Amino acid sequence: MRKFKLALPMIAVAILVSGCATRVGGACDGWSPIRPTRADTQTMSDRLVEQVLAHNEHGAKVCGWK
């Protein structure tokens, strides 16, 4: 019983620390560059082109997209 009492706090700390170390997801998960097709670019408005470029430039800066 004494060994269990000594091990219990160490097990609790190990569980807490491992919970902090495992991170699921990130700020850039769910985001990706927009890559319009050639047909898309022929029908896109100038405003939409600006928005796609802004999105891709922001992603390149923040998420490291290439």
PDBQT receptor file of N, H, CA, C and O in Angstrom, charges set to zero:
ATOM      1  N   MET A   1       0.832  -1.199   0.000  1.00  0.00    +0.000 N 
ATOM      2  CA  MET A   1       0.000   0.000   0.000  1.00  0.00    +0.000 C 
ATOM      3  C   MET A   1       0.871   1.255   0.000  1.00  0.00    +0.000 C 
ATOM      4  O   MET A   1       0.543   2.249  -0.648  1.00  0.00    +0.000 OA
ATOM      5  N   ARG A   2       1.982   1.199   0.731  1.00  0.00    +0.000 N 
ATOM      6  H   ARG A   2       2.249   0.392   1.257  1.00  0.00    +0.000 HD
ATOM      7  CA  ARG A   2       2.861   2.365   0.808  1.00  0.00    +0.000 C 
ATOM      8  C   ARG A   2       3.439   2.713  -0.566  1.00  0.00    +0.000 C 
ATOM      9  O   ARG A   2       3.532   3.890  -0.916  1.00  0.00    +0.000 OA
ATOM     10  N   LYS A   3       3.829   1.697  -1.346  1.00  0.00    +0.000 N 
ATOM     11  H   LYS A   3       3.754   0.742  -1.062  1.00  0.00    +0.000 HD
ATOM     12  CA  LYS A   3       4.371   1.948  -2.681  1.00  0.00    +0.000 C 
ATOM     13  C   LYS A   3       3.325   2.617  -3.563  1.00  0.00    +0.000 C 
ATOM     14  O   LYS A   3       3.645   3.497  -4.363  1.00  0.00    +0.000 OA
ATOM     15  N   PHE A   4       2.087   2.198  -3.415  1.00  0.00    +0.000 N 
ATOM     16  H   PHE A   4       1.827   1.484  -2.766  1.00  0.00    +0.000 HD
ATOM     17  CA  PHE A   4       1.001   2.789  -4.200  1.00  0.00    +0.000 C 
ATOM     18  C   PHE A   4       0.824   4.257  -3.851  1.00  0.00    +0.000 C 
ATOM     19  O   PHE A   4       0.618   5.088  -4.736  1.00  0.00    +0.000 OA
ATOM     20  N   LYS A   5       0.903   4.579  -2.569  1.00  0.00    +0.000 N 
ATOM     21  H   LYS A   5       1.070   3.905  -1.850  1.00  0.00    +0.000 HD
ATOM     22  CA  LYS A   5       0.756   5.980  -2.146  1.00  0.00    +0.000 C 
ATOM     23  C   LYS A   5       1.893   6.836  -2.681  1.00  0.00    +0.000 C 
ATOM     24  O   LYS A   5       1.689   8.011  -2.984  1.00  0.00    +0.000 OA
ATOM     25  N   LEU A   6       3.079   6.270  -2.801  1.00  0.00    +0.000 N 
ATOM     26  H   LEU A   6       3.245   5.315  -2.554  1.00  0.00    +0.000 HD
ATOM     27  CA  LEU A   6       4.208   7.018  -3.343  1.00  0.00    +0.000 C 
ATOM     28  C   LEU A   6       4.110   7.139  -4.866  1.00  0.00    +0.000 C 
ATOM     29  O   LEU A   6       4.496   8.160  -5.435  1.00  0.00    +0.000 OA
ATOM     30  N   ALA A   7       3.607   6.122  -5.508  1.00  0.00    +0.000 N 
ATOM     31  H   ALA A   7       3.293   5.292  -5.046  1.00  0.00    +0.000 HD
ATOM     32  CA  ALA A   7       3.541   6.123  -6.967  1.00  0.00    +0.000 C 
ATOM     33  C   ALA A   7       2.384   6.970  -7.490  1.00  0.00    +0.000 C 
ATOM     34  O   ALA A   7       2.476   7.527  -8.584  1.00  0.00    +0.000 OA
ATOM     35  N   LEU A   8       1.317   7.072  -6.738  1.00  0.00    +0.000 N 
ATOM     36  H   LEU A   8       1.242   6.620  -5.849  1.00  0.00    +0.000 HD
ATOM     37  CA  LEU A   8       0.129   7.785  -7.204  1.00  0.00    +0.000 C 
ATOM     38  C   LEU A   8       0.411   9.240  -7.584  1.00  0.00    +0.000 C 
ATOM     39  O   LEU A   8      -0.017   9.658  -8.660  1.00  0.00    +0.000 OA
ATOM     40  N   PRO A   9       1.102  10.031  -6.770  1.00  0.00    +0.000 N 
ATOM     41  CA  PRO A   9       1.389  11.410  -7.185  1.00  0.00    +0.000 C 
ATOM     42  C   PRO A   9       2.267  11.475  -8.446  1.00  0.00    +0.000 C 
ATOM     43  O   PRO A   9       2.087  12.363  -9.279  1.00  0.00    +0.000 OA
ATOM     44  N   MET A  10       3.199  10.554  -8.583  1.00  0.00    +0.000 N 
ATOM     45  H   MET A  10       3.345   9.833  -7.906  1.00  0.00    +0.000 HD
ATOM     46  CA  MET A  10       4.063  10.560  -9.762  1.00  0.00    +0.000 C 
ATOM     47  C   MET A  10       3.259  10.200 -11.011  1.00  0.00    +0.000 C 
ATOM     48  O   MET A  10       3.487  10.760 -12.084  1.00  0.00    +0.000 OA
ATOM     49  N   ILE A  11       2.330   9.276 -10.870  1.00  0.00    +0.000 N 
ATOM     50  H   ILE A  11       2.144   8.822  -9.999  1.00  0.00    +0.000 HD
ATOM     51  CA  ILE A  11       1.474   8.912 -12.005  1.00  0.00    +0.000 C 
ATOM     52  C   ILE A  11       0.589  10.092 -12.384  1.00  0.00    +0.000 C 
ATOM     53  O   ILE A  11       0.409  10.382 -13.567  1.00  0.00    +0.000 OA
ATOM     54  N   ALA A  12       0.037  10.770 -11.389  1.00  0.00    +0.000 N 
ATOM     55  H   ALA A  12       0.183  10.535 -10.428  1.00  0.00    +0.000 HD
ATOM     56  CA  ALA A  12      -0.824  11.926 -11.659  1.00  0.00    +0.000 C 
ATOM     57  C   ALA A  12      -0.049  13.024 -12.376  1.00  0.00    +0.000 C 
ATOM     58  O   ALA A  12      -0.562  13.617 -13.325  1.00  0.00    +0.000 OA
ATOM     59  N   VAL A  13       1.159  13.301 -11.946  1.00  0.00    +0.000 N 
ATOM     60  H   VAL A  13       1.575  12.820 -11.175  1.00  0.00    +0.000 HD
ATOM     61  CA  VAL A  13       1.983  14.324 -12.591  1.00  0.00    +0.000 C 
ATOM     62  C   VAL A  13       2.319  13.910 -14.024  1.00  0.00    +0.000 C 
ATOM     63  O   VAL A  13       2.282  14.739 -14.934  1.00  0.00    +0.000 OA
ATOM     64  N   ALA A  14       2.645  12.639 -14.228  1.00  0.00    +0.000 N 
ATOM     65  H   ALA A  14       2.675  11.966 -13.489  1.00  0.00    +0.000 HD
ATOM     66  CA  ALA A  14       2.964  12.153 -15.572  1.00  0.00    +0.000 C 
ATOM     67  C   ALA A  14       1.769  12.311 -16.507  1.00  0.00    +0.000 C 
ATOM     68  O   ALA A  14       1.935  12.690 -17.666  1.00  0.00    +0.000 OA
ATOM     69  N   ILE A  15       0.584  12.027 -16.017  1.00  0.00    +0.000 N 
ATOM     70  H   ILE A  15       0.450  11.719 -15.076  1.00  0.00    +0.000 HD
ATOM     71  CA  ILE A  15      -0.619  12.175 -16.838  1.00  0.00    +0.000 C 
ATOM     72  C   ILE A  15      -0.854  13.645 -17.166  1.00  0.00    +0.000 C 
ATOM     73  O   ILE A  15      -1.171  13.980 -18.308  1.00  0.00    +0.000 OA
ATOM     74  N   LEU A  16      -0.703  14.517 -16.190  1.00  0.00    +0.000 N 
ATOM     75  H   LEU A  16      -0.446  14.245 -15.262  1.00  0.00    +0.000 HD
ATOM     76  CA  LEU A  16      -0.915  15.939 -16.428  1.00  0.00    +0.000 C 
ATOM     77  C   LEU A  16       0.100  16.506 -17.411  1.00  0.00    +0.000 C 
ATOM     78  O   LEU A  16      -0.256  17.283 -18.297  1.00  0.00    +0.000 OA
ATOM     79  N   VAL A  17       1.340  16.126 -17.260  1.00  0.00    +0.000 N 
ATOM     80  H   VAL A  17       1.629  15.495 -16.540  1.00  0.00    +0.000 HD
ATOM     81  CA  VAL A  17       2.386  16.634 -18.147  1.00  0.00    +0.000 C 
ATOM     82  C   VAL A  17       2.191  16.111 -19.562  1.00  0.00    +0.000 C 
ATOM     83  O   VAL A  17       2.355  16.863 -20.522  1.00  0.00    +0.000 OA
ATOM     84  N   SER A  18       1.849  14.857 -19.707  1.00  0.00    +0.000 N 
ATOM     85  H   SER A  18       1.715  14.246 -18.926  1.00  0.00    +0.000 HD
ATOM     86  CA  SER A  18       1.654  14.307 -21.049  1.00  0.00    +0.000 C 
ATOM     87  C   SER A  18       0.444  14.936 -21.719  1.00  0.00    +0.000 C 
ATOM     88  O   SER A  18       0.419  15.076 -22.942  1.00  0.00    +0.000 OA
ATOM     89  N   GLY A  19      -0.557  15.317 -20.941  1.00  0.00    +0.000 N 
ATOM     90  H   GLY A  19      -0.537  15.203 -19.948  1.00  0.00    +0.000 HD
ATOM     91  CA  GLY A  19      -1.727  15.989 -21.507  1.00  0.00    +0.000 C 
ATOM     92  C   GLY A  19      -1.371  17.353 -22.054  1.00  0.00    +0.000 C 
ATOM     93  O   GLY A  19      -1.957  17.793 -23.043  1.00  0.00    +0.000 OA
ATOM     94  N   CYS A  20      -0.435  18.023 -21.440  1.00  0.00    +0.000 N 
ATOM     95  H   CYS A  20       0.041  17.665 -20.636  1.00  0.00    +0.000 HD
ATOM     96  CA  CYS A  20      -0.007  19.333 -21.925  1.00  0.00    +0.000 C 
ATOM     97  C   CYS A  20       0.892  19.209 -23.144  1.00  0.00    +0.000 C 
ATOM     98  O   CYS A  20       0.922  20.107 -23.985  1.00  0.00    +0.000 OA
ATOM     99  N   ALA A  21       1.614  18.123 -23.247  1.00  0.00    +0.000 N 
ATOM    100  H   ALA A  21       1.590  17.393 -22.564  1.00  0.00    +0.000 HD
ATOM    101  CA  ALA A  21       2.569  17.959 -24.321  1.00  0.00    +0.000 C 
ATOM    102  C   ALA A  21       1.912  17.545 -25.633  1.00  0.00    +0.000 C 
ATOM    103  O   ALA A  21       2.434  17.834 -26.709  1.00  0.00    +0.000 OA
ATOM    104  N   THR A  22       0.785  16.882 -25.547  1.00  0.00    +0.000 N 
ATOM    105  H   THR A  22       0.361  16.648 -24.673  1.00  0.00    +0.000 HD
ATOM    106  CA  THR A  22       0.134  16.451 -26.774  1.00  0.00    +0.000 C 
ATOM    107  C   THR A  22      -0.864  17.503 -27.204  1.00  0.00    +0.000 C 
ATOM    108  O   THR A  22      -1.880  17.734 -26.549  1.00  0.00    +0.000 OA
ATOM    109  N   ARG A  23      -0.555  18.125 -28.303  1.00  0.00    +0.000 N 
ATOM    110  H   ARG A  23       0.270  17.937 -28.836  1.00  0.00    +0.000 HD
ATOM    111  CA  ARG A  23      -1.405  19.195 -28.810  1.00  0.00    +0.000 C 
ATOM    112  C   ARG A  23      -2.025  18.745 -30.118  1.00  0.00    +0.000 C 
ATOM    113  O   ARG A  23      -1.321  18.358 -31.050  1.00  0.00    +0.000 OA
ATOM    114  N   VAL A  24      -3.315  18.798 -30.179  1.00  0.00    +0.000 N 
ATOM    115  H   VAL A  24      -3.886  19.112 -29.421  1.00  0.00    +0.000 HD
ATOM    116  CA  VAL A  24      -4.017  18.417 -31.394  1.00  0.00    +0.000 C 
ATOM    117  C   VAL A  24      -4.454  19.688 -32.098  1.00  0.00    +0.000 C 
ATOM    118  O   VAL A  24      -5.105  20.552 -31.510  1.00  0.00    +0.000 OA
ATOM    119  N   GLY A  25      -4.091  19.785 -33.343  1.00  0.00    +0.000 N 
ATOM    120  H   GLY A  25      -3.562  19.084 -33.820  1.00  0.00    +0.000 HD
ATOM    121  CA  GLY A  25      -4.502  20.948 -34.122  1.00  0.00    +0.000 C 
ATOM    122  C   GLY A  25      -3.573  22.126 -33.930  1.00  0.00    +0.000 C 
ATOM    123  O   GLY A  25      -2.726  22.137 -33.037  1.00  0.00    +0.000 OA
ATOM    124  N   GLY A  26      -3.745  23.084 -34.760  1.00  0.00    +0.000 N 
ATOM    125  H   GLY A  26      -4.434  23.074 -35.485  1.00  0.00    +0.000 HD
ATOM    126  CA  GLY A  26      -2.949  24.297 -34.699  1.00  0.00    +0.000 C 
ATOM    127  C   GLY A  26      -3.687  25.419 -35.395  1.00  0.00    +0.000 C 
ATOM    128  O   GLY A  26      -4.781  25.237 -35.930  1.00  0.00    +0.000 OA
ATOM    129  N   ALA A  27      -3.073  26.563 -35.375  1.00  0.00    +0.000 N 
ATOM    130  H   ALA A  27      -2.185  26.711 -34.940  1.00  0.00    +0.000 HD
ATOM    131  CA  ALA A  27      -3.724  27.741 -35.959  1.00  0.00    +0.000 C 
ATOM    132  C   ALA A  27      -3.921  27.593 -37.460  1.00  0.00    +0.000 C 
ATOM    133  O   ALA A  27      -4.848  28.180 -38.017  1.00  0.00    +0.000 OA
ATOM    134  N   CYS A  28      -3.079  26.829 -38.119  1.00  0.00    +0.000 N 
ATOM    135  H   CYS A  28      -2.326  26.351 -37.666  1.00  0.00    +0.000 HD
ATOM    136  CA  CYS A  28      -3.159  26.718 -39.577  1.00  0.00    +0.000 C 
ATOM    137  C   CYS A  28      -3.897  25.472 -40.046  1.00  0.00    +0.000 C 
ATOM    138  O   CYS A  28      -4.091  25.288 -41.248  1.00  0.00    +0.000 OA
ATOM    139  N   ASP A  29      -4.311  24.614 -39.119  1.00  0.00    +0.000 N 
ATOM    140  H   ASP A  29      -4.154  24.764 -38.143  1.00  0.00    +0.000 HD
ATOM    141  CA  ASP A  29      -5.087  23.437 -39.506  1.00  0.00    +0.000 C 
ATOM    142  C   ASP A  29      -6.434  23.886 -40.048  1.00  0.00    +0.000 C 
ATOM    143  O   ASP A  29      -7.069  24.789 -39.502  1.00  0.00    +0.000 OA
ATOM    144  N   GLY A  30      -6.851  23.263 -41.101  1.00  0.00    +0.000 N 
ATOM    145  H   GLY A  30      -6.336  22.530 -41.545  1.00  0.00    +0.000 HD
ATOM    146  CA  GLY A  30      -8.122  23.627 -41.706  1.00  0.00    +0.000 C 
ATOM    147  C   GLY A  30      -8.014  24.742 -42.720  1.00  0.00    +0.000 C 
ATOM    148  O   GLY A  30      -8.997  25.087 -43.376  1.00  0.00    +0.000 OA
ATOM    149  N   TRP A  31      -6.843  25.303 -42.852  1.00  0.00    +0.000 N 
ATOM    150  H   TRP A  31      -6.045  25.023 -42.319  1.00  0.00    +0.000 HD
ATOM    151  CA  TRP A  31      -6.603  26.358 -43.837  1.00  0.00    +0.000 C 
ATOM    152  C   TRP A  31      -5.639  25.811 -44.881  1.00  0.00    +0.000 C 
ATOM    153  O   TRP A  31      -4.743  25.032 -44.555  1.00  0.00    +0.000 OA
ATOM    154  N   SER A  32      -5.816  26.204 -46.099  1.00  0.00    +0.000 N 
ATOM    155  H   SER A  32      -6.544  26.837 -46.363  1.00  0.00    +0.000 HD
ATOM    156  CA  SER A  32      -4.884  25.812 -47.153  1.00  0.00    +0.000 C 
ATOM    157  C   SER A  32      -4.907  26.878 -48.241  1.00  0.00    +0.000 C 
ATOM    158  O   SER A  32      -5.846  27.670 -48.326  1.00  0.00    +0.000 OA
ATOM    159  N   PRO A  33      -3.871  26.893 -49.068  1.00  0.00    +0.000 N 
ATOM    160  CA  PRO A  33      -3.847  27.871 -50.151  1.00  0.00    +0.000 C 
ATOM    161  C   PRO A  33      -5.005  27.632 -51.127  1.00  0.00    +0.000 C 
ATOM    162  O   PRO A  33      -5.440  26.498 -51.325  1.00  0.00    +0.000 OA
ATOM    163  N   ILE A  34      -5.481  28.690 -51.716  1.00  0.00    +0.000 N 
ATOM    164  H   ILE A  34      -5.127  29.612 -51.555  1.00  0.00    +0.000 HD
ATOM    165  CA  ILE A  34      -6.502  28.588 -52.751  1.00  0.00    +0.000 C 
ATOM    166  C   ILE A  34      -5.770  28.545 -54.081  1.00  0.00    +0.000 C 
ATOM    167  O   ILE A  34      -5.008  29.453 -54.410  1.00  0.00    +0.000 OA
ATOM    168  N   ARG A  35      -6.004  27.493 -54.838  1.00  0.00    +0.000 N 
ATOM    169  H   ARG A  35      -6.623  26.755 -54.571  1.00  0.00    +0.000 HD
ATOM    170  CA  ARG A  35      -5.334  27.317 -56.122  1.00  0.00    +0.000 C 
ATOM    171  C   ARG A  35      -6.395  27.180 -57.215  1.00  0.00    +0.000 C 
ATOM    172  O   ARG A  35      -6.820  26.075 -57.551  1.00  0.00    +0.000 OA
ATOM    173  N   PRO A  36      -6.809  28.314 -57.757  1.00  0.00    +0.000 N 
ATOM    174  CA  PRO A  36      -7.833  28.253 -58.805  1.00  0.00    +0.000 C 
ATOM    175  C   PRO A  36      -7.288  27.614 -60.081  1.00  0.00    +0.000 C 
ATOM    176  O   PRO A  36      -6.098  27.702 -60.384  1.00  0.00    +0.000 OA
ATOM    177  N   THR A  37      -8.177  26.978 -60.808  1.00  0.00    +0.000 N 
ATOM    178  H   THR A  37      -9.143  26.906 -60.562  1.00  0.00    +0.000 HD
ATOM    179  CA  THR A  37      -7.789  26.396 -62.094  1.00  0.00    +0.000 C 
ATOM    180  C   THR A  37      -7.688  27.506 -63.141  1.00  0.00    +0.000 C 
ATOM    181  O   THR A  37      -8.071  28.648 -62.891  1.00  0.00    +0.000 OA
ATOM    182  N   ARG A  38      -7.176  27.158 -64.296  1.00  0.00    +0.000 N 
ATOM    183  H   ARG A  38      -6.865  26.229 -64.499  1.00  0.00    +0.000 HD
ATOM    184  CA  ARG A  38      -7.069  28.132 -65.381  1.00  0.00    +0.000 C 
ATOM    185  C   ARG A  38      -8.461  28.635 -65.781  1.00  0.00    +0.000 C 
ATOM    186  O   ARG A  38      -8.646  29.820 -66.061  1.00  0.00    +0.000 OA
ATOM    187  N   ALA A  39      -9.432  27.723 -65.804  1.00  0.00    +0.000 N 
ATOM    188  H   ALA A  39      -9.282  26.760 -65.577  1.00  0.00    +0.000 HD
ATOM    189  CA  ALA A  39     -10.807  28.118 -66.142  1.00  0.00    +0.000 C 
ATOM    190  C   ALA A  39     -11.368  29.069 -65.081  1.00  0.00    +0.000 C 
ATOM    191  O   ALA A  39     -12.093  30.008 -65.408  1.00  0.00    +0.000 OA
ATOM    192  N   ASP A  40     -11.033  28.824 -63.817  1.00  0.00    +0.000 N 
ATOM    193  H   ASP A  40     -10.444  28.060 -63.551  1.00  0.00    +0.000 HD
ATOM    194  CA  ASP A  40     -11.488  29.717 -62.743  1.00  0.00    +0.000 C 
ATOM    195  C   ASP A  40     -10.934  31.126 -62.938  1.00  0.00    +0.000 C 
ATOM    196  O   ASP A  40     -11.655  32.110 -62.780  1.00  0.00    +0.000 OA
ATOM    197  N   THR A  41      -9.668  31.215 -63.278  1.00  0.00    +0.000 N 
ATOM    198  H   THR A  41      -9.082  30.416 -63.407  1.00  0.00    +0.000 HD
ATOM    199  CA  THR A  41      -9.041  32.536 -63.387  1.00  0.00    +0.000 C 
ATOM    200  C   THR A  41      -9.631  33.356 -64.525  1.00  0.00    +0.000 C 
ATOM    201  O   THR A  41      -9.579  34.586 -64.497  1.00  0.00    +0.000 OA
ATOM    202  N   GLN A  42     -10.187  32.688 -65.520  1.00  0.00    +0.000 N 
ATOM    203  H   GLN A  42     -10.230  31.689 -65.543  1.00  0.00    +0.000 HD
ATOM    204  CA  GLN A  42     -10.778  33.412 -66.643  1.00  0.00    +0.000 C 
ATOM    205  C   GLN A  42     -12.141  34.013 -66.285  1.00  0.00    +0.000 C 
ATOM    206  O   GLN A  42     -12.605  34.944 -66.942  1.00  0.00    +0.000 OA
ATOM    207  N   THR A  43     -12.771  33.479 -65.251  1.00  0.00    +0.000 N 
ATOM    208  H   THR A  43     -12.394  32.723 -64.717  1.00  0.00    +0.000 HD
ATOM    209  CA  THR A  43     -14.102  33.966 -64.886  1.00  0.00    +0.000 C 
ATOM    210  C   THR A  43     -14.123  34.740 -63.571  1.00  0.00    +0.000 C 
ATOM    211  O   THR A  43     -15.163  35.271 -63.182  1.00  0.00    +0.000 OA
ATOM    212  N   MET A  44     -12.988  34.807 -62.890  1.00  0.00    +0.000 N 
ATOM    213  H   MET A  44     -12.143  34.376 -63.207  1.00  0.00    +0.000 HD
ATOM    214  CA  MET A  44     -12.935  35.485 -61.589  1.00  0.00    +0.000 C 
ATOM    215  C   MET A  44     -12.945  37.002 -61.772  1.00  0.00    +0.000 C 
ATOM    216  O   MET A  44     -12.347  37.538 -62.705  1.00  0.00    +0.000 OA
ATOM    217  N   SER A  45     -13.639  37.676 -60.859  1.00  0.00    +0.000 N 
ATOM    218  H   SER A  45     -14.125  37.241 -60.101  1.00  0.00    +0.000 HD
ATOM    219  CA  SER A  45     -13.622  39.138 -60.863  1.00  0.00    +0.000 C 
ATOM    220  C   SER A  45     -12.294  39.631 -60.289  1.00  0.00    +0.000 C 
ATOM    221  O   SER A  45     -11.581  38.883 -59.621  1.00  0.00    +0.000 OA
ATOM    222  N   ASP A  46     -11.979  40.870 -60.552  1.00  0.00    +0.000 N 
ATOM    223  H   ASP A  46     -12.558  41.478 -61.095  1.00  0.00    +0.000 HD
ATOM    224  CA  ASP A  46     -10.747  41.451 -60.013  1.00  0.00    +0.000 C 
ATOM    225  C   ASP A  46     -10.757  41.417 -58.489  1.00  0.00    +0.000 C 
ATOM    226  O   ASP A  46      -9.729  41.160 -57.862  1.00  0.00    +0.000 OA
ATOM    227  N   ARG A  47     -11.906  41.674 -57.903  1.00  0.00    +0.000 N 
ATOM    228  H   ARG A  47     -12.741  41.882 -58.412  1.00  0.00    +0.000 HD
ATOM    229  CA  ARG A  47     -12.024  41.673 -56.438  1.00  0.00    +0.000 C 
ATOM    230  C   ARG A  47     -11.749  40.286 -55.870  1.00  0.00    +0.000 C 
ATOM    231  O   ARG A  47     -11.076  40.152 -54.848  1.00  0.00    +0.000 OA
ATOM    232  N   LEU A  48     -12.269  39.259 -56.531  1.00  0.00    +0.000 N 
ATOM    233  H   LEU A  48     -12.816  39.369 -57.361  1.00  0.00    +0.000 HD
ATOM    234  CA  LEU A  48     -12.037  37.888 -56.064  1.00  0.00    +0.000 C 
ATOM    235  C   LEU A  48     -10.568  37.516 -56.202  1.00  0.00    +0.000 C 
ATOM    236  O   LEU A  48     -10.021  36.841 -55.330  1.00  0.00    +0.000 OA
ATOM    237  N   VAL A  49      -9.934  37.935 -57.260  1.00  0.00    +0.000 N 
ATOM    238  H   VAL A  49     -10.379  38.484 -57.968  1.00  0.00    +0.000 HD
ATOM    239  CA  VAL A  49      -8.501  37.686 -57.447  1.00  0.00    +0.000 C 
ATOM    240  C   VAL A  49      -7.717  38.334 -56.301  1.00  0.00    +0.000 C 
ATOM    241  O   VAL A  49      -6.807  37.715 -55.749  1.00  0.00    +0.000 OA
ATOM    242  N   GLU A  50      -8.059  39.563 -55.944  1.00  0.00    +0.000 N 
ATOM    243  H   GLU A  50      -8.797  40.066 -56.392  1.00  0.00    +0.000 HD
ATOM    244  CA  GLU A  50      -7.397  40.256 -54.840  1.00  0.00    +0.000 C 
ATOM    245  C   GLU A  50      -7.597  39.498 -53.528  1.00  0.00    +0.000 C 
ATOM    246  O   GLU A  50      -6.669  39.387 -52.727  1.00  0.00    +0.000 OA
ATOM    247  N   GLN A  51      -8.795  38.982 -53.307  1.00  0.00    +0.000 N 
ATOM    248  H   GLN A  51      -9.549  39.072 -53.957  1.00  0.00    +0.000 HD
ATOM    249  CA  GLN A  51      -9.075  38.254 -52.073  1.00  0.00    +0.000 C 
ATOM    250  C   GLN A  51      -8.296  36.941 -52.002  1.00  0.00    +0.000 C 
ATOM    251  O   GLN A  51      -7.773  36.580 -50.948  1.00  0.00    +0.000 OA
ATOM    252  N   VAL A  52      -8.221  36.232 -53.124  1.00  0.00    +0.000 N 
ATOM    253  H   VAL A  52      -8.646  36.525 -53.980  1.00  0.00    +0.000 HD
ATOM    254  CA  VAL A  52      -7.456  34.981 -53.163  1.00  0.00    +0.000 C 
ATOM    255  C   VAL A  52      -5.980  35.267 -52.918  1.00  0.00    +0.000 C 
ATOM    256  O   VAL A  52      -5.330  34.556 -52.153  1.00  0.00    +0.000 OA
ATOM    257  N   LEU A  53      -5.448  36.302 -53.561  1.00  0.00    +0.000 N 
ATOM    258  H   LEU A  53      -5.977  36.880 -54.182  1.00  0.00    +0.000 HD
ATOM    259  CA  LEU A  53      -4.042  36.654 -53.346  1.00  0.00    +0.000 C 
ATOM    260  C   LEU A  53      -3.779  37.049 -51.898  1.00  0.00    +0.000 C 
ATOM    261  O   LEU A  53      -2.766  36.652 -51.323  1.00  0.00    +0.000 OA
ATOM    262  N   ALA A  54      -4.679  37.824 -51.305  1.00  0.00    +0.000 N 
ATOM    263  H   ALA A  54      -5.503  38.146 -51.772  1.00  0.00    +0.000 HD
ATOM    264  CA  ALA A  54      -4.511  38.222 -49.903  1.00  0.00    +0.000 C 
ATOM    265  C   ALA A  54      -4.531  37.000 -48.994  1.00  0.00    +0.000 C 
ATOM    266  O   ALA A  54      -3.727  36.898 -48.068  1.00  0.00    +0.000 OA
ATOM    267  N   HIS A  55      -5.446  36.079 -49.256  1.00  0.00    +0.000 N 
ATOM    268  H   HIS A  55      -6.100  36.163 -50.008  1.00  0.00    +0.000 HD
ATOM    269  CA  HIS A  55      -5.535  34.847 -48.466  1.00  0.00    +0.000 C 
ATOM    270  C   HIS A  55      -4.234  34.054 -48.567  1.00  0.00    +0.000 C 
ATOM    271  O   HIS A  55      -3.683  33.628 -47.552  1.00  0.00    +0.000 OA
ATOM    272  N   ASN A  56      -3.749  33.858 -49.781  1.00  0.00    +0.000 N 
ATOM    273  H   ASN A  56      -4.197  34.203 -50.606  1.00  0.00    +0.000 HD
ATOM    274  CA  ASN A  56      -2.535  33.067 -49.986  1.00  0.00    +0.000 C 
ATOM    275  C   ASN A  56      -1.294  33.751 -49.418  1.00  0.00    +0.000 C 
ATOM    276  O   ASN A  56      -0.418  33.079 -48.875  1.00  0.00    +0.000 OA
ATOM    277  N   GLU A  57      -1.208  35.067 -49.534  1.00  0.00    +0.000 N 
ATOM    278  H   GLU A  57      -1.920  35.613 -49.975  1.00  0.00    +0.000 HD
ATOM    279  CA  GLU A  57      -0.065  35.790 -48.968  1.00  0.00    +0.000 C 
ATOM    280  C   GLU A  57      -0.073  35.726 -47.447  1.00  0.00    +0.000 C 
ATOM    281  O   GLU A  57       0.974  35.560 -46.820  1.00  0.00    +0.000 OA
ATOM    282  N   HIS A  58      -1.250  35.857 -46.861  1.00  0.00    +0.000 N 
ATOM    283  H   HIS A  58      -2.100  35.992 -47.370  1.00  0.00    +0.000 HD
ATOM    284  CA  HIS A  58      -1.361  35.763 -45.399  1.00  0.00    +0.000 C 
ATOM    285  C   HIS A  58      -0.968  34.358 -44.930  1.00  0.00    +0.000 C 
ATOM    286  O   HIS A  58      -0.235  34.208 -43.952  1.00  0.00    +0.000 OA
ATOM    287  N   GLY A  59      -1.456  33.340 -45.624  1.00  0.00    +0.000 N 
ATOM    288  H   GLY A  59      -2.052  33.461 -46.418  1.00  0.00    +0.000 HD
ATOM    289  CA  GLY A  59      -1.097  31.963 -45.272  1.00  0.00    +0.000 C 
ATOM    290  C   GLY A  59       0.383  31.688 -45.417  1.00  0.00    +0.000 C 
ATOM    291  O   GLY A  59       0.967  30.967 -44.608  1.00  0.00    +0.000 OA
ATOM    292  N   ALA A  60       0.990  32.256 -46.437  1.00  0.00    +0.000 N 
ATOM    293  H   ALA A  60       0.515  32.843 -47.093  1.00  0.00    +0.000 HD
ATOM    294  CA  ALA A  60       2.434  32.082 -46.626  1.00  0.00    +0.000 C 
ATOM    295  C   ALA A  60       3.201  32.720 -45.472  1.00  0.00    +0.000 C 
ATOM    296  O   ALA A  60       4.201  32.175 -45.004  1.00  0.00    +0.000 OA
ATOM    297  N   LYS A  61       2.733  33.860 -45.026  1.00  0.00    +0.000 N 
ATOM    298  H   LYS A  61       1.921  34.302 -45.406  1.00  0.00    +0.000 HD
ATOM    299  CA  LYS A  61       3.414  34.573 -43.942  1.00  0.00    +0.000 C 
ATOM    300  C   LYS A  61       3.207  33.877 -42.597  1.00  0.00    +0.000 C 
ATOM    301  O   LYS A  61       4.162  33.676 -41.846  1.00  0.00    +0.000 OA
ATOM    302  N   VAL A  62       1.970  33.513 -42.296  1.00  0.00    +0.000 N 
ATOM    303  H   VAL A  62       1.194  33.676 -42.905  1.00  0.00    +0.000 HD
ATOM    304  CA  VAL A  62       1.641  32.966 -40.973  1.00  0.00    +0.000 C 
ATOM    305  C   VAL A  62       1.879  31.456 -40.881  1.00  0.00    +0.000 C 
ATOM    306  O   VAL A  62       2.366  30.967 -39.862  1.00  0.00    +0.000 OA
ATOM    307  N   CYS A  63       1.542  30.730 -41.926  1.00  0.00    +0.000 N 
ATOM    308  H   CYS A  63       1.146  31.128 -42.753  1.00  0.00    +0.000 HD
ATOM    309  CA  CYS A  63       1.589  29.272 -41.876  1.00  0.00    +0.000 C 
ATOM    310  C   CYS A  63       2.763  28.662 -42.640  1.00  0.00    +0.000 C 
ATOM    311  O   CYS A  63       3.002  27.457 -42.551  1.00  0.00    +0.000 OA
ATOM    312  N   GLY A  64       3.497  29.488 -43.391  1.00  0.00    +0.000 N 
ATOM    313  H   GLY A  64       3.303  30.467 -43.464  1.00  0.00    +0.000 HD
ATOM    314  CA  GLY A  64       4.641  28.985 -44.136  1.00  0.00    +0.000 C 
ATOM    315  C   GLY A  64       4.281  28.272 -45.423  1.00  0.00    +0.000 C 
ATOM    316  O   GLY A  64       5.040  27.433 -45.907  1.00  0.00    +0.000 OA
ATOM    317  N   TRP A  65       3.103  28.610 -45.989  1.00  0.00    +0.000 N 
ATOM    318  H   TRP A  65       2.487  29.292 -45.595  1.00  0.00    +0.000 HD
ATOM    319  CA  TRP A  65       2.722  27.996 -47.266  1.00  0.00    +0.000 C 
ATOM    320  C   TRP A  65       3.712  28.393 -48.345  1.00  0.00    +0.000 C 
ATOM    321  O   TRP A  65       4.306  29.471 -48.307  1.00  0.00    +0.000 OA
ATOM    322  N   LYS A  66       3.873  27.509 -49.295  1.00  0.00    +0.000 N 
ATOM    323  H   LYS A  66       3.391  26.634 -49.327  1.00  0.00    +0.000 HD
ATOM    324  CA  LYS A  66       4.744  27.812 -50.436  1.00  0.00    +0.000 C 
ATOM    325  C   LYS A  66       3.965  27.741 -51.700  1.00  0.00    +0.000 C 
ATOM    326  O   LYS A  66       4.516  27.963 -52.778  1.00  0.00    +0.000 OA
TER     327      LYS A  66
